[in-house]
């Protein structure tokens, strides 16, 4: 276990990834705050009389975190972080050093996948939690009801699914293409096209209408909401398949 912690610490302390993560936190934070203000302006006076997301304030928050502007920027930084995690060492000629240490390919893959998840989650969730807490600091009961509500859990799971899809597709391209620039050239357009065209493709279809779906109406069941085909297929099945294929490719090929 100690060896894995050492490898994890090594991957997390890469200065380029730390810099991109920090920059991603600032930029996504700015976009999220801007989306909050825009949503508030469009919706009108925001009230927190109803608890949780099933309120005007909750709708504004859900709309901001699922906005296209936020996810286009978040997608760019997540794709960058995943690509750097899986390609930078190979193209920088120092990945062989890692593989010369007493680690199996599966251990290295698992650590790199975990690092990619952690950094991606930071880029999305840290600005979200910090800015929601700051913007609604005057209504702590609302914030508490928001963070503990079933609808909020559903929103978090949808956001997690979107991150998982972005990560898995970028990962698959990172292990199949032999150039970091080519990975980004293919990954970013594939991931953001659903925001610009009417296409039922993830991650756009996972986020589209989600804010309205979980914010309106009194009756809501978490399991019923998440069992929709778009979430099962785009949020779980496809990312899991892409991740598994990436793992198989890494096991079968040389470190180049």
C-alpha positions in Angstrom: 0.0 0.0 0.0 2.9 2.3 0.8 4.3 1.9 -2.7 1.0 2.9 -4.2 0.8 6.0 -2.0 4.3 7.0 -3.1 3.3 6.6 -6.8 0.1 8.5 -6.2 2.0 11.3 -4.5 4.5 11.4 -7.4 1.7 11.7 -9.9 -0.2 14.4 -7.9 2.9 16.6 -7.5 3.7 16.9 -11.1 4.2 20.7 -11.5 2.5 21.1 -14.9 -0.6 19.3 -13.8 -0.7 21.3 -10.5 -0.5 24.5 -12.5 -3.2 23.5 -15.0 -5.4 22.3 -12.1 -5.0 25.7 -10.3 -5.7 27.6 -13.5 -8.7 25.4 -14.1 -10.1 26.1 -10.7 -9.8 29.9 -11.3 -11.3 29.8 -14.8 -14.2 27.4 -14.0 -14.8 29.3 -10.8 -15.2 32.5 -12.8 -17.5 30.9 -15.4 -19.6 29.3 -12.7 -20.0 32.7 -10.9 -20.9 34.3 -14.2 -23.4 31.6 -14.9 -25.0 32.1 -11.4 -25.4 35.9 -12.1 -26.8 35.3 -15.6 -29.2 32.7 -14.4 -30.3 34.9 -11.5 -30.9 37.8 -13.9 -32.9 35.7 -16.3 -35.0 34.0 -13.6 -35.6 37.2 -11.7 -35.8 37.6 -7.9 -34.3 34.5 -6.3 -36.1 33.2 -3.2 -35.2 30.4 -0.9 -38.6 29.8 0.7 -38.7 26.3 -0.7 -35.9 24.1 0.6 -33.2 22.5 -1.6 -33.0 22.5 -5.3 -36.8 22.5 -5.6 -36.8 26.3 -5.3 -35.9 29.3 -7.4 -32.4 29.5 -5.9 -32.0 25.8 -6.4 -33.0 26.1 -10.0 -30.4 28.9 -10.5 -27.7 26.8 -9.0 -28.6 23.7 -11.0 -28.8 25.7 -14.2 -25.4 27.3 -13.6 -23.6 24.0 -12.9 -25.1 22.4 -16.0 -24.6 25.4 -18.3 -22.9 24.9 -21.7 -20.3 27.7 -21.0 -19.2 26.0 -17.8 -18.9 22.6 -19.3 -17.0 23.7 -22.5 -14.4 25.2 -20.2 -14.4 22.3 -17.8 -14.1 19.8 -20.7 -11.0 21.6 -21.9 -9.2 21.4 -18.6 -10.3 17.8 -17.8 -9.1 16.7 -21.3 -5.8 18.5 -20.7 -5.2 16.9 -17.3 -6.1 13.3 -18.5 -3.9 13.7 -21.6 -1.0 14.9 -19.6 -1.4 12.1 -17.1 -1.3 9.4 -19.7 0.8 10.9 -22.4 3.3 13.5 -21.0 5.6 10.8 -19.5 5.7 8.8 -22.7 6.5 11.8 -24.9 8.9 13.3 -22.3 10.8 10.0 -22.3 10.6 9.5 -18.5 7.7 7.1 -18.3 10.2 4.2 -18.6 11.5 5.2 -15.3 8.1 4.6 -13.7 7.8 1.2 -15.4 11.3 0.2 -14.3 10.2 0.5 -10.7 8.5 -2.5 -8.9 5.0 -1.6 -10.1 2.8 -3.6 -12.5 1.1 -2.0 -15.5 -2.3 -2.4 -13.8 -1.1 -0.6 -10.6 0.3 2.3 -12.7 -2.9 2.5 -14.7 -5.0 2.5 -11.6 -3.0 5.3 -10.0 -3.1 7.4 -13.1 -6.8 6.9 -13.5 -7.3 7.8 -9.8 -5.2 11.0 -10.3 -7.2 11.9 -13.4 -10.4 11.5 -11.5 -9.2 13.5 -8.5 -7.9 16.4 -10.5 -11.1 16.5 -12.7 -13.3 16.5 -9.7 -11.4 19.3 -8.1 -11.7 21.5 -11.3 -15.5 21.0 -11.2 -16.6 20.6 -7.6 -14.3 23.0 -5.7 -15.6 26.1 -7.4 -19.1 24.8 -7.2 -19.1 24.2 -3.4 -17.1 27.2 -2.5 -19.1 29.7 -4.6 -22.5 28.3 -3.6 -21.5 28.5 0.0 -20.3 32.1 -0.4 -23.2 33.3 -2.5 -25.8 31.9 -0.2 -23.9 32.4 3.1 -26.8 34.6 4.4 -29.2 31.6 4.2 -27.3 28.7 5.9 -30.5 26.7 6.3 -31.0 26.8 2.6 -27.5 25.7 1.9 -27.8 22.8 4.4 -31.1 21.7 2.8 -29.6 22.0 -0.6 -26.5 19.8 0.1 -28.6 17.1 1.9 -31.5 16.9 -0.5 -32.2 13.9 -2.8 -32.4 16.2 -5.8 -28.9 17.6 -5.0 -27.6 14.0 -4.9 -29.1 13.4 -8.3 -27.4 16.5 -9.6 -24.0 15.5 -8.2 -24.4 12.0 -9.8 -25.2 13.5 -13.2 -22.2 15.8 -13.0 -20.0 12.9 -12.0 -21.3 10.9 -15.0 -20.4 13.8 -17.3 -16.9 14.0 -15.8 -16.6 10.2 -16.2 -17.5 10.3 -19.8 -15.1 13.1 -20.6 -12.3 11.4 -18.8 -12.9 7.9 -20.4 -13.1 9.2 -23.9 -9.9 11.3 -23.5 -8.3 8.3 -21.8 -9.2 6.0 -24.7 -7.8 8.5 -27.3 -4.7 8.9 -25.1 -3.8 5.2 -25.3 -4.8 4.7 -28.9 -3.2 7.8 -30.5 0.6 8.4 -30.2 0.6 12.1 -30.0 -0.6 14.4 -27.2 -1.6 17.2 -29.6 -3.6 14.7 -31.7 -5.5 13.5 -28.6 -6.6 17.0 -27.8 -7.4 17.8 -31.4 -9.8 14.8 -31.6 -11.1 14.7 -28.0 -12.1 18.3 -27.4 -14.3 18.7 -30.6 -15.9 15.3 -30.0 -16.8 16.3 -26.4 -18.2 19.8 -27.1 -20.0 19.1 -30.4 -23.2 18.1 -28.5 -23.4 21.6 -27.1 -23.5 23.2 -30.6 -25.7 20.8 -32.5 -28.9 19.1 -31.7 -27.4 15.7 -31.0 -28.4 13.2 -28.4 -24.8 12.5 -27.4 -23.0 12.7 -24.0 -22.0 14.6 -22.1 -24.4 17.2 -23.5 -27.5 15.0 -23.3 -26.7 14.1 -19.7 -26.7 17.7 -18.7 -29.3 19.1 -21.0 -32.7 19.7 -19.3 -31.3 18.2 -16.1 -31.6 21.4 -14.2 -35.3 21.7 -15.1 -36.0 18.0 -14.5 -34.7 18.0 -10.9 -36.0 21.5 -10.0 -39.6 21.3 -11.0 -42.5 19.3 -9.6 -43.0 18.0 -6.1 -42.6 14.3 -6.8 -39.1 13.1 -7.4 -37.4 9.7 -7.1 -33.6 9.4 -7.4 -33.6 5.9 -8.8 -36.3 6.6 -11.3 -34.5 9.7 -12.5 -31.1 8.0 -12.9 -32.5 4.9 -14.6 -33.3 6.8 -17.8 -31.4 5.3 -20.8 -29.3 8.4 -21.3 -27.7 8.1 -17.9 -27.4 4.3 -17.9 -25.8 4.2 -21.4 -23.9 7.5 -21.7 -23.1 8.0 -18.0 -22.1 4.4 -17.1 -21.9 1.8 -19.8 -20.0 3.7 -22.5 -17.4 5.2 -20.0 -16.9 1.8 -18.4 -16.3 0.2 -21.8 -13.9 2.9 -22.9 -12.0 2.6 -19.6 -11.8 -1.2 -19.8 -10.6 -1.0 -23.5 -8.0 1.5 -22.5 -6.8 -0.8 -19.7 -6.6 -3.8 -22.1 -4.6 -1.7 -24.6 -2.1 -0.6 -22.0 -1.6 -4.2 -20.8 -0.9 -5.5 -24.3 1.4 -2.8 -25.6 4.9 -1.5 -24.9 5.5 1.8 -23.1 5.7 4.0 -26.1 
